[in-house]
């Protein structure tokens, strides 16, 4: 299966919970400010992501989503 990991940078407040709890150290805090003045999280090493969804669970701002890609959904049919 193929998944996509996405962080809504404008929703993220840069609290770092996702970074702290990521078991593969995929995430880091950006040095660029988002539209609200926060330093959001980003995928520094996306190739290491195992799509465990711990980051999604820990995010208090619901800024992180993991979803199936279209080709993965089509292959199920």
Secondary structure, DSSP 8 states (H G I E B T S, - for coil): --EEEEE-TTT-----HHHHH-TT--EEEEEEE-TTS-EEEEES-GGG-----HHHHH-TT--EEEEE-HHHHHHH-
